[in-house]
């Protein structure tokens, strides 16, 4: 079992920055692919960024060049640095941990609200 706890959300003005953190309990954090997803009101949850156990990263086109995902296996933590925030980035952001077989090893955090507004 893995428990994920997100932090770092809040209210920020357009153009501002936030850094989200997600800390995992349990063992073997380093073998998990870690991801950040978001869900805006009335929309489906979407992948924002992910980082594999080997450090490979991928991003949604909408956040490329503005967001950076990173991980610290020593701290069991994954980060999402968000810069140049836009009102359309407003959503609940969720942390995800998964490894094969994913139907048995797919975990979610409780979510943290990010609101971009002037």
Helices and strands as residue ranges (DSSP letters): E 4-7, E 10-12, E 18-24, G 29-31, E 33-39, E 46-51, E 57-59, E 67-72, E 77-82, G 87-89, E 91-98, E 106-108, E 112-116
